[in-house]
């Protein structure tokens, strides 16, 4: 995705610079305090309980909708500037003693041009028509539950967290229990949604006030974004302009229990005599477990899991690791960690739950009281996976072949507006000796809608396992260190900027987080100027990205000066071209030039090809194994094709190459094709094929480098899925794995047939 003014954090430090940066940011923050913006009073919507029953069928004629609160004023946020939208939208809101209801009528001047597809749950993209809500039950203008529905009733849900200073503030991983239905009509389309109060977390106040935004995406010549409230372009928040639902009373406060047992059956075929040999079928392995959620009140939840099934039903999209300096990040998808998952978000990514590889059991408490929200998670991990071994210029990994006990906790106190202060602790106690403990405060201060200042300080204490045969640095030694962050984001009508400083001591470790780079100090400056235009482009944005990284001895690790231009236009087009004018990167003992172009382009055209995106670099590159300069590039191309209403193709192609003079050092590729046929909103079949290959000129590498002439793999899978809801599922699948020989042949490496059944019982 293009930066468009968002800070891309890689790890930050400057020793003298810290005092200068902190003093400067605090001075600027003090100046901001003298000019708190005058707040526009939010629009209040009185809401009454339903006058009758409501059936979720896409028909808005039920008696319960009569007398429901109506929202008729909508605004085009993009490409328009809070202008009257072309299509009419009307929303209705009501509730009863068990559910919260919303209906949205989406008129369309040309209903035949409605863009919609039967897709899997959570796959409603910006290339489709959709509508829904952002519901802020805590009424803090910082976090909200997002529920969206397309014209065929397919659901997509997110957690929105605007307390994140930079990065994506929409997390698609959490799933919730709710019902929806939609219907295409002669004048457009309409939808109904019903949310059990047991899926929501709210206070015990009587009556309640909640925040609400009704949102509609209407992709035509532009992607028109329409909302029930204006959003000024000089504001860095969206939820802070939400409507206020007043008068919610008599909401349930009783206990609620969800128990979701599961069972799996797996038969694996293993090679009799190494890759390529015949398979020997192992005995069928049966397994089972239980996830439990208990809500003693409307603002507290207890989660428990016993022998959870954390297998991936869909493989992660492959990333090329050839010549990579740092560990690769993959998003969390597992249900147990999703309750109020935004509480894991801090400026420093000290919590990354995928480090918890194979829990034997886990318990978690989450709740709120007196302006505080908290979460506390603990459990036992059987091990597996890898542990990141970070450094200033690269990271390594070591196998986590030991068990451990983990604890993660955070409490956050809200102040005026969107400001807060928090405290985080994490602990990993290794069976057989060793630990990693981390704690510290963080804060966010938002004096107005244009400025946001955030900071964090962490202290870590580590004792490594006594396993030098696995990793030389694992000698049982003890050490401690710190990490610090401070950042300021400013948004105005034309001028935006982000200033960031952070540092990590040499001995800082976060074994429950994702910190691949330590022993550095980094400062980032990222200004931009926005031109709002008419015609093909709706925005033209000159940008500059400056990144300076030193190690703790004062040596340059990275120096980046990257001017560029970002564009937004028709067909939801976004693009960015940057020139790394004078880049320096440290590789081993050498500081090498890394001058290159960066390009990024995405578009949602009409027709069967609904999405195309391309991202990459080309120019001077670095061999981080041999510590020398060369020329090369990389790219990632993604395409979505929907030739039929029920059929979808997702193709991904990635490549990377590097030349030393006229000789190619290596070439890597990753190809992935996913084919999905959705019979109904609950039933689908999916095929995935994923191929990775790297070809290297071994003679050009140093003699000590462990490099193969040809390496790679293939993974194929077929899955038949039935999803009554996100926890009541039936999956029947087949997987096939192969590895690439030095001669380029794909050799059989394993196969499996699996069945999973899970059902959520609710009371």
N, C-alpha and C positions, 0 to 999 in steps of 0.2 A: 504494500500500500504506500502511496506517497506520504511524505512527512506532513506537508501542509501545515508547518508550524509546530507540530508535535515533536517533543524532544525524544530522540532515540538514545536511550541510556546504554552505555557499554561499560561503565565503571569509571570513577572520577578521582583526581588528586593533584594537589599543588601545595607544598608545605607552607611557604610564605603566603601562597595564594589563598590558603584557607582563611587566614585572618582578614585579608583584603576582601575576599568574596563575602564572608559572613558579615563583616562590618558594613560593606556596601549594601548587601541585601537588607540588613536590619535598618540601615539608615533610610533606604527607599521605603521599607515597610512603615517606618515611623512617619514618613511624609504622607503615605497613603492614609494613615489613620486620621489625618486632619481634614480629609475630604470624602467622608462616607457618602455614597450616592443616595439621593433621595429615592426611597422605594415607592414604586407604584403599588397601591393596594391591590391584592389579588382579587379576582372575580370570585364571588361566593355563589354556589349553587345549592339551594335547599333540596334535600333528598328525603323522600318519604317511603315508608314500607309499601310493598306491592299491594294493589287493591284486589288481586286475585292470583290464580295460578299462572305459571309460565312454563310452556313446554319448549325445550331447546330443539327446534326443527327448522330454523331459518325463516319462519313465518312470524311477522310482528303483529298479528291480530289477536293474540291472547289477552284475556282480561287484565292480566297483571301489568301490561304496558300502559293501560289507561291511567293517567295521572302520574306517570313516571316523569322524573325531571328531564327536561329537554335541553340539549345543547345545539344551538343553531348557528352560532357565530364561529366561523373557521377562517384560518389565515394561511396563505401560501408562503411558506418560509424559504423555499428554494425552488426554482431560481428567483422567484419574486421576493421582495423585501416586505413581508407581512402584508401582502396585497390580497384583495378578494380572489379566492380560487375560482378556476373555470368550472369545475363540477361542484354540484351541491352535495353537502354532507350533513347529516343530522344524526345525533346520538341520543340515546335514552338510558337513564340510570335509575335503578331501584334495588330493593333487597327484601328478603324475608327473614325468618328466624334461623335459616340454615345457609342461605346463599346470597352472594352479591351478583347482580345481573347488569349486563350492558348489551345494548343493541345498537348497531350502526347501519344506517341506510346510506349507501354510496351510489348516488346517481351518476350516470355516465351519458354524455351526449351521443356517444357511438358505442353502444353495448357490444357490438360485434368485435370491437378492438380490445376487449378486456383480455389481459394477459394472465393466464392462470394455468396450473398444471397439477395433476395428482402427483405428489411427492411424498417421500418419507417424512415423518414428524421431524421438526427442527431443520427442515431444508427449504423453507420459504425464503427466497432471495430477493434482492432489489430489482431483479428483472421481472418480477411478478407484481400484479396488483395485490395489496393486502391492507388490512386495517386492524386496529386494536387499541389497547390502552397502555399507559404507564401509570401504575397505581402506587402511590406513596402513602402507605398506611401508617408510617411513623410521622408523617407531616413535617419532615425536616428539610425537604428540598435537596437532599443529597443522594438518596437511594430509592429505587422503585422496582417493582415487579413489572416486566413487560410481557404482555400476552398479545400475539398477533394471529390473524386468521386470513387465509386466502379465499377466493370466491368458491373453492370446492371444500371449504371447511378444514383444510389442513392446518395444524397448529404449529406455532413456533413460540418458544418462551425464552426469556433472558432475565438476568439481574443487571440493572443499570446502577453504576456506582460513580457518581461525579465527585467523589472525594479523592479520586486518583488524579494527581497533578498532571501526569502525562501518560500516553499510551491509550489503548482501547478501553473505554469504560463500559462496554457491554460484554457480559460473560454469557455465552450460549450454553455452558455446561449444565447448569441446574435445570431440573424438570419439576413440574408441579402437577397436582391433580386439579383438572378443570375440564369443563365440557364446552363444546362449541358446535355450531352448525351454520352453514351458509347456503345461499340460494341466488342463482343468477336470474334476473327478471328482465322484462321488456324495457325497463328504464335504467338498468344498471345491475347492482347486486346488493345484498344485505346479509348481515350476520348477527348471530346471537352468541353470547358467551355467559357461562354460569360458573362462578368460583365458590367452592365451599369455604366457609369461614375457617375451617380447619387447615386450609392451605395458606392462610394469611397470619401475619404476626402484627398485633396492634396492642395499644395500651388498654388499661381498664377504665379510662375516662368515660364519663356519661354526661352529655352525648359526645360522640366522636367527631373529629374533623380530619379528613383525609385529603391528600393531594391527588389530582387526576389530570392527565393529558390524554385526549383522544387523538390518535395519529393515523393518517392515511397516506399510503404511497401509491402514486398514480403515474406509472411509467409510459410516456408517449414520446413526443419529439424530445422533451426533456424528462427527467425523473422529477415529477412535481411532488414535493413534500408538504403536506397539509396538516395543520394541527389546530386544536381548539383554543390555543392561546398564542398571542404574538411572542416572538423571541427576538429581541434586539440584536443586531449584528455586532454591537460593541459589548456583548455579554459573553462571559466564558461559561455560563451555566444554562441549562435548558429546564431542568426540573424546578428551578427557583421561580419560574414564571407560571407554574401550574395553577389550574383552577382549584378552588377549595370546596370540597363536598361537606356541607354542614348538616347537622341534625341526625346523624346516624346514631340510633339508640336501640337499646334492648338486644345488643349483639351477644351471641353465645359466649359464655365464659367457662363452660364445662370441659371435662377431660375428653380426649380423643386418642384412639389407639390405632396404629397401622402395623400389621405384622405381615411380612412378605417372605415366606419360606421359598427356597428354590431347590431344585435337583438337577444334576447334570450326569450325562453318560458320555464317555469318550473312549473311542477305540483308536489307538495309534499304530501306525506301521513304521517300524524302524529298520534300517539297513542291517543286513546280516553281516556284511564285511566292508564297512566304509561306504562313502558316497558312491552311488551308481550301482551298488549291488542290489540283489533282490530284497524285498521287504519281508520282515517277520512281524506278524500281528501280535501285539501285546494283549493281555486280557483286558476286557472292558473295565474301565475304571468308573465307579459310581461315586458321586460326591453330593453333598448337600450342605445347606447353611440357612441362616436366618438373619433378616434385617428387621429391626423393630424401631418404631418411632412412637413416643408417648408425649402427648401435650397435656400437662396437668392444668394449664391455663392458656389464655389467648396470647400470652407474651413469653412463653417458655416452652422449650422442646428438649426432650432427651432422646438421643439416638443410640442404638446398640447394634452391633453386628457380631455374628459368630461364624467363623470360617467363611467369610464373604467370597463370592465368585467375582473376581476382578479381571476375568479374561476379557480381551478386547473383541467385541462382536464385529467391529470394522477395524482393519489395520490402519495404523498411522500412515499418512502420506509420506513417502520416502524423501529423505533429504540427503544430498551428496555430502559425504564426510571427507572425501579426498582433499588433502591440503588444508583442512579446517584447523584453525588454531584453538577453538574453544568448544566445549560440549554443546550439543544440540538440544533445543528446548522443544518439548511436546506438551500439548495442553492436557489438563486433567479431564476425564470423562466419567469417573466412577461415582455412583449415587451417594455413597456413605459420606463423602466430604462436602456435599452440596448445600446443606442447610446453612443459610446466611453466609454463603461463601465469600461475599464481599469483605467480610471481616479478616480474611487472609491478605487483603490488598494493602501493602504499605509501600512507601517510596523505594525502599530497599527490599528486593524480593527474598525475604528471609523465610518465607513459607512456600514450599512447592511440594504438594502432597504426593506427587508421583515418586518421591524418594521413599515413601512407604510402599514397599513392593508387594509383600504378601502377608497381610495381617492375619493372625490367628484369631484375634478378637479385638474389638474396639468399642469404646463408649464415648459419648459426647454430650455436653450440656450447652445449650444456647438460649439466651433470653435477653430481657431488657427490664430496667427499673430506673426511675427517677432521672431520666435523661442519659442513662448508661445502657450500652449494649455489650454483650460479652459472648465468648465462646471458649470452651475448654474441651480438648480432645486428648484421649490417651488410649494406648493399646500396645499390643505385642506384634512385632514384625518378624516373620520367619526368615527374612533375608532374600537374597537374590538380587538381580539387577546390578547396578554399579554405583560407586561413590565418586563424586567429582573431587579431583585433586587440583585446586586452582593455583595459578601463578600470575605474574604480571604480564607476560607476553604470550602465554598459552596455558591450557589446562589439559590434564590427563584424567584417566579414570582407573579405578581398581574394582575388582569384583567384590560385591557385598555378600560373601559366603558365610555370614554369621547372623545370628538373631540379635534383636535389640528391643528395647522398650522405648516408646516415643510419647512425648507430651507437647502439645501446642496450646497456648492460651493467649487471648487478647481481650482487653477491656477498653472501651472507647466512650468518652464523655462528650456530649454535644454542648456547645455554647451558642451564643447568638448567631443567627443565620446558619451558614454552613460550616462554621468553625468547630473544631474538636481537638481534644487531646487524648492520646491512647498510650497503652503500655502493652508490650509484647514479650512473651517468653516462649522459648522452645527448648526441648531437652531430648537428647538421644543417648540412652544408656546401653552400651554394647555388652552382650553376654560374653563372659570371659575376660572382661576388663576393657576400659576405654569409655569415653563419653564426649559429647559436644553439647555445651549449654550456652544459651544466648538470651540476653534480655536487654530492654531499653525502651525509652519513650519515643513517641512521634507526635506530630501535630499538623494541623492545617488551619491557616488563618485566612479568611475571606472578608476583607474590610468592605468590599463592594462587589458588584457583578463583573467588574473588569479585571480584578486582580486576585491572585491566589498564591499564597506563600505556604510552603510545606517544608518540614524538616524531620529528621530522624537521627537518633544516636543509638548504636548497639554495642554491647560488650560481649565478647565470646570467650569461653574457657574450654579448652580441648585437651583430651588425652587420647592419643591414637591407640589403636590396637597394637599388640606386640606381634606383628606379622610382616617382618622385613622381606620374607620370601614372596609376598604378594605385592608390596609397594615399599621401596627403600625408605620412604619417610615414615612408614608405620613401624616405629621402633619402640613404642610404648612411652614416648616422650610427652611432656605436658607443656603447654604454652597458652598464651592469651593475647588478645588484641581487640581492636575496635573498628567500627565503620560509622561514617557520618554522611549526611545528605542535607542539602538545603537547596530549594528551587523556588523560582518566582516566575509565574506565567501572567502575562498581561494581554488583554484583548480590547481592541477599540474598533471603530468602524473600518478603518483602513490599516492601521499599524498594529501588528501583533508581535510579541516576542516571548522567548523562554530563556531564562538564565538558570544554569544548574551547576552545582559544585558537589562533588562527593569524593570520599576517600575510604580506602580499605587498607588496614595494616597488613603487613606480611603474614602474620599469624592468624588473621581473621578466618573463621570457618563457620559455615551455616549448613550443617549436614541435613537439616530439614528444609533447606531452601534451594535456590538456584543462583549461586554466586560463583561463576566460573573464572572471574578475574579478581585477584587481590594484589596487595603490594603496590598500589597505584594511587595517584591523585589526578582528578580529571575535572576540567572546566569546559562547559558547553555554552555557546551563544547561538541562538537560532532566531533571527529576526525575519519578518516578512512584511510585504505591503500588498494589500488586496485592491485590485481594480475590478469594479463591478461593471460588466459590459452587456450589450445586447447583441443579438445575432447568433452565430454558431457557438461562440464561447460565452458563458455566463460569468466566469471569473478568470482573471489572469493575475498570477501571484508571483512576483519576483521573490526568491528566497535565498538565504545564505545560511550555511551550516558550518560552524567553527568548533572544532573539537581538539583539545590539547590534553595529552596524558603524559604524566611523568611517573617513573617508579619512585620508591621511597628514598633512593640515593640521588635523585634529581636528574636522572637520565631520561631523555625523551623516549617514550614508548610509541605514541601515535601523535601525529600532527595533521589535521585536516582543515583545509579551507575550501569550501565547496559552494560556490554560487550556482544558482539555477533558476528555473522558471517552472511553475506549476500551473496547470490549466484545468478548468472544468467546463463542460459543454453539453451539447445535445447527446441524446441516447445514453445519459448517465456517464458520459465520457469524463475520465480523469486522466491526467498525464503529468509527468514531471521529467525534465531533463536537467542533469547537474553535471558540472565539470569539476572534478577534483584537481584544483589548480596546482597545489603544491603540497602533495601528501607525502608524509614520511611514516614508515612503519618499522618497528624494531623486530628483527628476526634473529634470534640468538645474539651474537655480539655485534651485529651489523645494523645500521640504520639505513634503510633502503627507500628509494623513491617509489611511489605507488600511484603515479598519475594516470587517471582514467576517466571515462565518461560513465555516467549512470543514467539509465533510462527506465521509465515506468509508464505503462499505458493500460487502461481498462475501458471497456465499452460494453453496453447492453443493447445490441442492435435488435430491430424487429425481425421476426421470422424464426425459423427453427434453431438457428445459432443465436442463443439468447445471452451469452456472456463470453467475452474474450479478455484475457489479461496477459501482459508481458512485462517482465522485470529482469534487469540484468546490468552487467558492467562490461566494458571493453577498453583495452588500453594496456598500460604498463602494469604488470602483476608481480607477485613475489612467490617464490618457492620457499615455504616455511619449513621444509625438511632439510634442504641443502643450504638455506640462508643465502639466496642470491636472487637477483632480479631477472625478469623475463617479460614476455608479452603474452596476453591471453584474455580470457573473459569468462563470463558465466551468464546463464539465462534461465528463466522459468516461464514456461508458456502453459496457460490453463484455458480450457474451452469447455463450454457446456452446450449440448445440443439436445433439443426437445422436438423430435420429428412427429411425435404423437402425444396425445393428451396424457397417456399413462406411462410413456417410455422416456427415459432420460439417459444420456451418455455424458460422463464427466471424464475428460482426458487431461492428463498432466504430463508435461515433458520438460525435463531439466537437463542442462548440460554445463560442463566446465572443462576448460582446456588451458594449457600453459606451454609456451615454447621458450626454449633457451637458444637464442640465435635462430638457426633454421631447423633445429631438431625439436620435435615434440616431446616434452617431458612426460605428460600424461593427458589422457582424455577420459572424462567420466560422463555417464549418462544415467538418468533415472526416468523410466516410463511407467505410467500408471493409467489404466482404463477401468472405469467403474460403469457398469450397465445396470440400471434399476428399472424394473417394471412394477408399478404400483397398481394392484387390482382394485383395492379400495383404500380408504384412509387407514385401515388396520392391517392390511395384508400386502406383502410385497415379496419379490424375489430379486436377489442382487448377485451379480458376478463381478469379481475384481481380479485383475491380473497386474502384477507389479514386477518390473524387471530393472535390475541395477547392474551396471558394468563399468569397470575401470581398467583401461589399458595403459601400461607404463613402460617407459624405456629404462629398464633396470640399470643399464650401463651408465646412465647419466646421474644416478643417485649415489650418495656417499656409500662406501662399503658397509658401514654400520647400520644403514637404513633397512628395516624389514619391509621390503616392497615386493609384491608379486607382479609378474609380467601381465597377467590377466586375473581379475577377481570379480566376483559378482554373485548374484542370486536371482531367483524367481520365486514369487509367492503367488499362488492362485487360490481363490476361494469361491464357494457358491453357498448362498444362504437363502433359506425360505423363512420369512419372519411373520409372526402375528403379534401385534401390539394392541392389546385392549386399552392399556394406558402405559405409562413409562415403567411401571413395576410389575405389571401383569403381562407376561410375554411368553411366547413359545418360539424357539429357534431350532431349526434343523440345518446343519451345515456340513460342508466338506472343505478341507484345506489340503493344499499340495505345496511342498517346499522343494526347491532344487538349488544346487550351488554350481557355480561356473568353474570349470577346470582351467588349467593353464593354457589348454589348447582351444578354449572357448566353447566347450561342450557343456550343456546343462545336465548335471548328474542328479539323479533322484536322491533326496536327503531326508524325506519324511512325509507322512500324510496322516490325516486324522478325520474321523467322522464324529460329530458331536451333536448332542441334543441338550437343550436347556429349557426347563419349565419353571416359571415363577408366577405367583399370584399374590396380590395384595389384598388382605382381609382388613376391612375398616370397621371401626365401631365408634 
